[in-house]
Amino acid sequence: MHKSANMKKLSVLLVLAMMAMMVFSAIPAFADSNPVSNVTVSGPANSYTPVAIGSNVTFTANCTDTASNPEYQFWVIGPSTNYVWTAVQDYSSTNTFTMSNLAAGSYTVAVYAMDKSDVDAGNWANAVYADKTYVLNVGSTVSLNASYANGQITATASSTNIHAARYQFWYQDPVDATKWTASGDYSTSNTFTFTPATPGTYNIVVYACDPNAPQDWTHSVSAKTSVGTQLEVQSVSALNGSQIQVVFSKPVDSATAQAPASYSLVGATFASAVLQSDGQTVLINLNPAISNATPTPVAVTINGVKSKDLSETAPLYTKTITVADTTSPTIVSVVSNSGSGNATSAKVTFSEPVSLAGSIFKLDGAVVVPVLDPTNTIGTISGLSLDPSKEHALVVLNLKDLSGNMISPNPTTVNFNVIQNVNAPTASVSAYSDTNILVTFSTKMDPATVTAANISVKDELLNNVPIGAVTPLPGDATGTKFLVPITDPTMYNTKTSRTYTVVFTNNIKDQYGNAMVATTAPVTLTKDTTAPAITGTNFNKDVSGKVTNIVLTYSKGLAASAGYSTTGVTVVDANGVDRTVGFFAPNSNPVSAGDTQVTIPLTAATALSGKYTFTFPAGFVTDTALTPNQSAASTQVIDFGNSANPPAALTVTLANAGTNKFTATYSAAVKGGAVTGSATDPGNYSLNGAAMPAGTTITLDPTMTVATITLPANSIAKSDPAALLSVSGVQTAAGATVTPTVTPVAVVDNVPPVLQSAQAVDNATIVLTFSEDVTVGAATDVKANFTINENGVALAPATITADPVPGFDNKVKLTLPAGTLDLTKPHTITTAGASPIKDTSALLNPVTAGTTVAVN
């Protein structure tokens, strides 16, 4: 980074000086000395470019003063010295030191020098060290990820082959590109969190170095990333032939992130979208998967995904990626757990989704059949009896991923041991609501044993308290949390707080069959008298920019409802006009018990602008308390933005209009010329995910609604009947931006074949090899199309006959009269124009003229 050199130039010298004192205080000490010589050392050009593992590196020291007989001592700390300062070459006249076959890791090298007379006399105080400490980063790397959530950006680094790495982070201001801010001095912390002061995209850099190295950028390896404070798609990439990964800049709403309507694919078939545990990564599953036979361009369009708090909608995004899966699936792990007895199942985790069709699994020699989970990445083998005292072997044969790649090696054998879990589960209790007790166990439980038959509740006098069915906590994926509901309607008749004792029997078991030790635990429940209050508002629009509903967020979970009535809700627009009548549908959308959001649909999608005032009557919603608390009357102002009449949506239709010519027909007049959003700018179009070929011309018709796109000659190397032509960024004069659109079109090879090599088979036969498959026309005498030189002199054979070479579509055999070639002399062959030898495309491009190659 240039900014590091500029910003830290003054501090580098100070850091180097300090590091010299720090480093050599760890080396066996010499007495204070007045240097008698000046030592210089040369070695690798820099430290921030890692050295390849297995390399040999030589250091050379020189003493530049008048001492006539210098001797040198080399010190190293690194993997080869178990990270202890070690003298690897004692004082001698040898001024070079070579480190051979370097193992991965970070090394620091230092050099001392003394005159031989001082060495012989033991005048160690006269030793001086070189003013440059060398750092070697061998196979060293650092990676960096960053995310934005809850108003903060968190950057996390991970290094490999750097001993006890120290890190320093920098971030760039999204407005002032010259402004960089550091995390502070280098430290052992691999995370850095900051609160962005300005909305926008932040570029982040991390430096990582060995603790014995001067801690500056010149002795570090680095990585960079970027993250936006506003919701946006950060990246789209193919993980394999059946999964596309979408990464958002911050956590997203699960409903819109997993909605099929949020995604459009061209070139592949959407099956599902699954939000991952980090809350901001979505896996798009394809069905069918894309075959491993051919790389396939897939256009991905994402629209309508909202932030987790529903306050933002990610801008419409489109990108064409290439899906090319030739990677074999592997087995990541085989895990089998048991309690005190034998294990009854094993879980096999694969590196990617797989198909079991045609595969064979053998466990300890017996054929077994796993059952795949919905992700097709985990297979569970049940009905086992695996001895924890023995090692077990799973053999997998002929397993393929969804793109048809075979497991490697085939078969694959994985040896594993049963993990015994013999600890009894424990439980803690807490108040979940004023009528529900939350029980949290220390491990995943057998839910069939966590029941009201094995759990009871006592009051302050140890009388039994009526409870309902014990159920898993909704949304809990750990299998450790359960709710115990109190069903006594009189529990708060005389008290506002109750202290209960939860009694657990030893019939409760975990997933491994370990029984819980019978125990009790106290818990206090307090009558809930707090009414639900609105803490946030939002709204949704359709693709035309019209508002479809408003969303209210409440401070606590609400009671279940088929739809809260909108009777009594009033609406006043920005001009003070009462818009209540007919504004909302009669009821909100259904609400499940515990939900904190209420969505109220408008009677019809409407273009709204400015600030509207909504008044909600008392009792509009209720909570889940034993005595339900009704919401108080509330007034909320929602700003719908500036324009009630957004520009009409701009759409486009793409189509072939001739050979390598296309039309883009827009729904309204668009911009043209050298302006932002121009329909004649090739930068607003792409072909199979790549920029349009250089020389592409685009013109608009007089109505400025039809753009004609013409590809240049020599731009399409291979015909493709379904090349993906995409357009985005084109605008109308009013500012409407075209909906990104991708359409398959046909492109035709217009690159002529080129002669690449020639081989003389005998004195009358030459075999030519071309850059692509070719055909030989009806006129097989091609003497006018080739010039053959022998030792620089043109030959004049009576005929040259061209024939295809069976089995080699890119080769042509030339037959000359017998004895034409003197094979003891050098030959060249040059192509001429109007050749009957052409490629196999629809254009039948003739061989490029003027190409000369040697005849071997």
N, C-alpha and C positions, 0 to 999 in steps of 0.2 A: 504494500500500500504506500503510495507517495506520501500520504498524510503522515504516516509514522515517521518517515525520515524528516519531514518538515517540522513536525510537532515535537519530536523528541531528540533532535540533533544535539541540543545543549545538554540534555540529561544523560545521553549515552556515555559521554566521557566520564561523568561522575559515577554512573553505575559501574562502568568497567573498572574504575579505580577502586571503588568499594568492593567489587567482587574479587579483585586481585587480593585484597587484604583478607577477605572472608575465605577464599579458596585455600590460600597458602597458610592460613592459620591451622588448617586441617592437615596439611602435609607436615612430616617431621620437621621441626623448626630449626632454623639456623639463627645464629646470633645476629644482632643488628649490625649492618655493614654499610660501608660506603662503596658503591659499585666501582669496580676497576675495569669493567668492559661493558660495551653496549651489545645486547643480544637481539637479533632479529630471527624470526621463524617464518617459513613459508609452508603452506599446505593447501587444503581445499579452498576454492574461491569464496565460499560462503557456507553458513550453517543452516540457512533457511531452506536450502534445497537438499532434501534427504539423500544420503548415500545408499546405493543399492546393497541389499544383503549379499554377503559373499565377496564384496569388493576388497581390493587392496589399496591402502592409502599410505603415502609416504610424507613425513615431515622433515624439513631441512632447516637446521639452525646455523647461524653465522655470527661470529664475533667481529665487530667492525672497528675496534680500537687498535692500539699499537701492540697489544699482547701478542707475542709471537707463537704461543703454543696453547691455544684454548682447548678446554675439554668440556663436554656437555653431558648433562644428566636429564633423562626423560621420565616424566611421571604421567600415569593414566589412572582415571577412575571411571569404571563402567562395568558392563556385564562380564568382561574377561577378568576383572579384579574383584568380582563380587561386591562392587560398589564401595570399595575401600581404596583410598589413595595408595598407590603402589609405584615404587621406582622400577620401571620396566627395563631401563637401560642405564647402568651406572656411569659415573664419570669416565669418559674415554675421548679419544680424538675423533671418534666416529660422530659426524654431525648429522646423520640421518637416522630415522627410526621408521620402520614400516610395520603397519598393522595389517595382517593378512587374513583373508577369508572372514571378514567381519560378521559377527553375529548381530541379530537385530537388537536394538537398544540405543541408549544415549551415552556418549562418551565425552569426557573432558580431558584435554591433553595440555600439560605444562612443561616448560623447559628451563633448566638452570644452566649457568656457564661459570667456569672459573679458569684462571690460568693454571697450567699444569703444576707450576711451582707452588701455587697455593693449595692445590689438591694434595701434593706430596707432603706439604708441611701441615696439612690439616687446618688451614686458615679458612674455616667455613664461613667466617664473617664476611669474607670477600665474595661470596657467591651472590650472583644476581640472577633474576629470572626474566624471561622474555616479556616484553610489554604487551604481548598478545596471547590470550588464552584461546585455544582452539576447541570448538565444540563439534562433535560428529553426531548427527542424527541419522542412524542407520535403519532404514525401513520405517521411519517414524512418521506418524500421521496424527491429525486431530480432526474430528468431525464436530459439527455445530448444528443444533436445532434451536428454534425459537418459537414461542407462542405468545399470544396476547389473550389475557383473560382478566376479568375483574379490574379493568383499568390499568393493568401492569403488563409489561413485557418481561418474560423470563427466557434467558438464553442458557442452554445447557451444552457443555462441551464434553467430549470423550476422546481420550488419547490412547494410542497404541505405540508400543516400543519407545516410550519415554519414561525413565525411572522417576517415580514420585513427582509427577509433573506439576509445574506451577503454571497458572493461567492468568492472562490479562485480557479483558474484553474492551472493545471500543464500539460506539455506535454513532452513526452519522445523522445529523439533523435532516428531516425530510424536506425542509424549506431551504436552509442554508447549507449547501453541499460542502462548504469549506469548514464547517463546524463539526468537530469530532469530540466525543466525551469518553473518558476512560473510566473503567470500573475501580481504578485505584492501582496500587502496586501489584506486582505479581503475587499470587497467593495459591494455596492448595485447593481453594474452592473452585469447583468446576461449574458453578452456576452463578448467574448474575441477574438480578431483578431490578428494573427501574420503572418509574412512572413517566410515560411519554408526555411531554409538555404540549406537543403540537400533533394534531391528527395527521396521519399520512403513513408512508411506508418507510421503515427504518432499516438501513443497511447495518449489519452487525458483523464484526470481525473478532476472532479470538486468536491469541498467540499462546503457544504452549512450549515450555522449555524444561530442561533438566535443572534441578535445584543448584547444581554446582556451576552452571553456566552463567555468564553475565545475563542478567534478566532484562533483555531488550529484544526488539523485533528481529534484529539481525542474527540472533542466536536461537530463534524460535521457528517452529513450523506453524502454519496458520490455516484457518478455514473461514469462510464467510457465508452468510445467509441473509435473508431479509424477511421482515414480517410487517404486516399492516395493522394499524389500530382500527381500521374500518373493516367490516366483514367483506371478504372477497375470496375468490378461489386462488390459492397459492400455487397449486400444481396439479396436473393430471398426468398419470403415467400408467403404463401397463405392467402389472406384476407378473402376469403369465397369460396364457391363452384364454383364461376364463375369468380373470379379475382385472378390473381397472381401479386404480386408487385415486381418489380425489381428496386433496388436503385443503381445508379452509384456514383462514388466518386466525380464527378463534372459534370457541365452541358454538355449535349450531343447534337449532331446534330439531329434535328427533323426528317429529311428524313430517316437516317439509324436507328434511334431509333424506328421509327414506321413502318419500312419495314418488311413485313412478312418473308422475307428471312433471317432476323437477328435472328430468333427464331426457335427452333425445340423442339417439345414436344412429349414425349412418355407417354402414359397413359391418355392424354387429347387432345382435339381438339382445335387448335388455331383459334380464330376468328378475333382478331385485337389487335394492340398495340397502346396505347395512351400516349403520353408524357404529364406529368402533369405541372402545372404552375411553379413549382420550377426549371424546366429545367433538372432535373437529376433523376426523378422518372418516371418509365413507368408502366402502368397497362396493363397486358395482359388479355384480355377477352377470356373466354372459351365458346364455343358453340358446343354441349350442355354443360350445367353446370354439375358438378359432383354431383351425388345424395347424399343426406344426410344419406343414408342407410349404406354405408361402407366407411371407410377411404381408400383413393386411393393414391398409390405412383405415382408421376408424375416426370419424368426426364425432366429438363429444360436445354437446351443448347443455349447459346447466342454467336453470332459471327458476327463481322463486324460493330458494333456500333462505331461511331466516336465521338470525342469531338466536342463541339459547333464550335470551330474555325477550325475544320477539320485537326488539326495538329497531332492527335493521334487516334489510333484504340484500343479499349479495347481488352485485350487478350481473346482468346477463353475461355469460362467458361461453366462448366456443374455442375449441382447439382440435386439430387433427393430429393424432398420434399413430405410430406404427406398432401394431401388435405382432410380435415375432417370438414365439415360444419354442425354443429348441432345447430347453434345459430339462434334464431328467428329474423326476421327483425323487426325493430321498426320505428316509425315515429319520425324523428329528429325535424321537424318544419313544421308549416303551416303558410305561409306568404301571406297576401293580402294587396295590396296597392291601394290607390285611391287619386284623387285630391280633389276637393271641393265636389264632388258628391259621389254616391255609387261606391263600387269596383265592377269591372266586371270580375275579375278572382282571383284565389288563387293558390299558388304553394305549393305542398306537397313534402318535401324532406325525402327520406327513408335512412336508415342506410346502405343499400347495394342494388344492383340491384334486382328488383322484377318482378314478372309476374302478370298481372291483370286478368288472366284467372280464372274464378270462384269467383272473389272477388266482394264485394258490397261496394260502397261508398255512404254515405248519408250525405248531408250538410243541417243542420237545418231541418232534417226530409225528405228532398227530395232526390231521387236517382240522383247521378251525375256520370259522366264518365270522369276520368282524361285521359290526353294524355301524355304518357311517352316520355321523351327526349331520345336521342340516347344512353345515359349511363344507362337507365332504373332505375335511382335513383331519378329523379324529375318528378312529375306528375303535369300537368297544368290543372286546372278545369276552363273552360271558360263559357261565357254566363250567368254570375251571376249578381246579383244586391244586394250587401251586404251593409247594413246600417252601417256606421262607428260608430253610437252611441250605437250599440248593440253588445253583445257578441255572437259569432257564434260557433256551435259545428259540428265537422266532426267525423263521425263514420265510421270505416273501419272494414270490416268483411271478413274473409276467404282469406286474402292476404298472398301469399307465396313468398319466395325468389326463385331464380332460381334453388336451390337445393331441394326445396320442404318443407322447414321449414315454419311453420305457424306463422303468426304474434302473438305476445304475449304482453298483454292479447288479447284474441280473443272474442269479438270485442275490438278494441282500440278506445277510444274517446279522441279527442283533442279539447279543447276550445281555441278560439283565437279571437282577435279583429283586425279590419281593421286599418292599419296604414295610416293616412292621410298625404299627401304631398301637401301642398297648396302654397309653395314658388314658385315664378316665376323663370324660368331658366335664367341664365345669360351666357354670352359668352365672350371669349377672342380670339384674333387673333394673328397670327404670320406668318412669312415667312416660307413656307415649301420648296420651290424651287424658282427659279427666275420667275416662271410663276404660282405658286400655293400658295394660301393662306390657312393656316390651321386654322379652327375654332374649338375651344374646348369649349363645353358647360359644365355647372356645374352639369348636371345630364343626364341620358339616355334620348334620344329624340325620338319623333315620326318621323321617317325618311320621312314619307309622307309629312311632313310640312317643312322639311329642304330642300328647293328647290330654284332654280333660280327665281321662282315667288315671293319668300319671302325674298330673299337676293339679294342685288345689290351692285355694286362697283362704286365709283366716283373717278375721277382723281383730280389733284391739283386745277383745276378750277371748280370742282364739275360737270363736264360733265360725262355722263354715260360711263362706260368702258365695252366692250363686255366680257361676261363670258360664260363658257360652263356649262354643267350639274354639279350640286353639288352632290358629291358622298361620301359615308362613306370612311374613311381612310382605305385602305387595311390592314388587320391584326388586326384592332382594335376590341377588344371584349367588350369594355365598352359601345358602342353605343353613345359616347359623341364627337367623332372627325369626322370632315368632311372636304373635300377639295373643295375649290372654284377656278377653273382654269381661268386664264386670257387668252383670245383668241386673243388679239390684237397683230398682228405680228409686228406692228411698235412701240411697247411700249418703246423700247430702241433706237429708231432711233436717238434721239437728247439728250438723257440722259442715264446715266448708273445706276441711282437710281430713283425709283418712289415711291411717298408717296400717298397711296390710302386711301379712307374712305369706310369702309364696312358698309352698311346700312341694319339693321334687322327690319322687320315689326313685328307687334304683332300677326301675324297669325302663327308664329312658336310656336309649343307646345312640351312639354315634354311627356314622356310615360304615365303620369297621366292626361294629358289634360290641364295642367297649361300653359297659354299663356305667352310668353315672352313680356316684356315691350319693346316697340319700342325704338331702340337705334342705335348709330353709334360707330365705333371703328376704329382708324387709324392703318395702317400697312405700313411698308416700304419693298419694294422688290428691290433687287440689281441684276444687270446683272451678270450672272455666267460666268466667264472667266477662271475658273480653270479646267484644263484638268484632267481626271481620271488617277490615277497612281496606279501601282501594289504595294500593301502593304504586300503581303504574297503569298507564293506558297506551294503547297502540291501535293500529288499523292495518287492514290489508287491502291491496288493490288487485284488479285483474290485469291482463296483458295490455288493455287499452288505457290503463291509468285510472280507471274508475274505482272508487272505494266500494268494497263488498261487505265489510263488517268492521266492527270495533272490538277490541279485546281488553278486558279489565283484569288486572292482576290484584289478588287480595292477599292480605297479611297472613292468612291461615287457611287450612283446609276447609272446604265447604261441604254442606250436606248434598247427597245425591239428588238430582232433579232431572226430570225428562225435559226440562227447559224452564228457566225462570221467566216469569211474565214481565213484559215490558210496559204493562199498564202503569201509568203514573210517571214514566220517564219523559222528561221534556227536552226539547232540542231547540236552541236558538243559534242562528247563523252569525257570521261576522258582522252583518249589518243590523243586528238586533231583531231580525225577522223570526217569528216563531215557525219552526219547520217540523213541529212534533207530529202532526197528523200524517200518517202513512210513511213516516221516515223509517221506523224499525219494523221488522217482522213481529208477530204477536209474542213470540217466545225466543229465548236464547237457545243456542245449541245445547244438547244434553250435557249434564255435568255428572261425573262420577264422584262418589264419596271420597273426600280428601283432596280433590282437585283444587288448585288455587287460581285458576283462570276461568273466566266466563267470556265466551264469544257470542256477540249479538249481531246477527245478520241484518243488513239493510233490506228493505222491501225489494229494492232493485239496485243493481250497481249504479252508482251515481258519481259524476265528476264533482268533487268538492274542493274548495280552496279557503284559505284563511282559518281563523280560530273559531271553532264552534264550542258552545257551552252546553254541557249535558248535566241535567239534574236527576239523580236517582233517589227515589223515595225511601224512607225508612222501611226496613224489612224487605228490601229488594232481594237479598240473599240471606241464608242462615248457615251457621257452622255445624260441626258434628258433635258439639258438647251434649252432655246428658240432658241439660236444659238448654235447648238450642238458643244461641245468641243471634239476634237479628242485627243486620247492618244498620248503621245510622244513616240519615239522609246525607247525601254527598253531592257536591258540585265539582265537575271536572271540565277542564278546558283542553281540547285537542286541536292542535294546529295541523291542518291538512296541506299546508304548503301554499305556494304563491299563485299557481295557475289553475283555475277551474276548467280551463279548456286546453289541456295538454295537446301538443302536436299529434295529429293523427298517426296511428301506427304505420310504419313504413315496412312493406314486405317486398320480396323479390322472388322471381321465378327464373331459374337457370336452365338453359337448354343448349343442345348442340345446334349449330347453324351452318354446318359444313365441316370439311376436314380441318381439324385443329382450330376451329372457330366456334365461338359460343356467344349467346346473348344473355344478358341480365336484364329482365323486364321488371321495372320498379312500379309500385302502386301509385307513386306520385313523382312529380318532377324532382330531380336530385341535383346536387352540385356537380360541376365539372371544372376542369382546369386545375391549376396549381394552388389549391386551397385545401384546408383540412376537411375531411369527409367527402372528398371528390370521388365520383364514380369512375373517373378516368385514371385514378391513381392505382397502379398495379399493386401497391402495398396493401390495399384493402381487399385483395383477393389472394387465394392460395390454391395450389394444385397438389393433391395428395400430401397435404401438410407442409409443403415447402413453398418458398416464395415463387411467384410466377417467373418463368424463364426470362433472363435478360433479353430485352428487345421486344417483349410483348407490347402490342399496341392496343389501346382501348379508346373507342370513340363513342360519343353520344349522338343520338338522332335529334332532329330539331325540337321534338317535344321534351327532350331531356329526361325521358323515361326509359329508354332502351339503350343499354351500353353493349357494344359489340367488341368482343375480346378476340384478338387474333394472335396465335402463337407464332414465333419466328421460326425460320428454317433451322434445321440442325438443333432442335430443342427437345425433342422427344426420342429418347433412345430405345424405348420399348413400347409397343402398343398396349393399351389398357382399355378394355371395354367399359370399365366402371371406375375411372379415375375420379377422385373426390374434389370437385370444384367448390370452393367456399368463398363467401363474401361476408364482410363485417365492417363496421365503421363508416359506411356510406351514409350521408345525411341529406335531408332536404334543406332548403333555405330557411325554413322555420325552426330547424334544429332537431327534427325527429331523426332518430338513428335507426337504420335498417335492423330488423331482427336477424341475427346471424343465421345464415342458411347454408346448408351443404347439400349438394346434389351430385349423384354419379353422372359423369359424362364420358363419352368415348374420345380417347386420344389415339393418334396413329403415329407410328414410328416414322420420323422424317429425317433421321440421321443416316447418311449413306454408310454402307459397310466399308471398312478400311482394311487394306492388305497389311497383315502383321508379320508374316514370315513365309519363306519359300524353301523347299528342300528338293534337291536333285536326287531322284531315285536311281536313274541311270542316265546314259548319254542322250536319251530322247524323252525323258519324263520329268516333270516338275510338279510337286504338290504344293498348292497355295493354301494358306490358312488366313481366314478373315476374322474380323472383330465380332461377327454375328453370323447366324445362319443365312445361307445364300441359295439361289437357284440359278441354273444355267439355262439360258433361253434357247429357242429353236435354232438360231444361227450359231452353230458350235465352232466355226472357224473364227478364232479371236485374235489372229495375228495383228489386226489393226488396233487392238486394244492393249497390247503389251509390247514393250521394247526390252529385249534381252541383250545385255552387254557381256562380252567375254573379254576379260582383261582390258576393259575400257573401250572395246570396239563393238559396235552394234552388229548383231547377227541378223541374217535375213532368211529365216526358214520359209519354205514354200507355204507351209500351213502350220497353224497352232490350233489343235482341237481341244475344246474344254468339255470335261465330263464331271458329273458329281462323284464323290467318294462315298460309297455305301457305308452307312453307320456314322458318318462324320459330316453333319449338315453344314458346318462352317468351313469345309475344305472343298477344293476343286482341283482336279487333275488336268494338267496341260500335257498334251502329247505332241512331240515334234518329230520331224523325219529322223530316222535312225542315224546316230553318229553326229547329230547337230552339236552336242555339247562336248567339249574337251574337259573332262573332269579334273584334269591336272591344273586347270586355270581357274581364276576367280570369276564369278558371275554376279551380275545384279539384274533385277527385273523391275520395270517401272510400269505402272498402270496408266492407260490413256482414257480419253473420254468416250461417251456413248457405249459403255460396256454392256453386253447382253447379260453379264453376271450381275444380278440384283439381289436385294434382300427379300425376305418373305413377307414384308408388311403389305398393307393394302396399297401403298404408294409405289411399291416395287422400286425402291431407291437404288440407282445404279452405283457400282463401286466408285469410290472417290478416285478421281484422276490425279496423277502427279506424285503418287506414293512410290518410293524406291526402297527396296529391301535387298539384302544380300541373299544369294542362293547358297544354302549350306549343303 
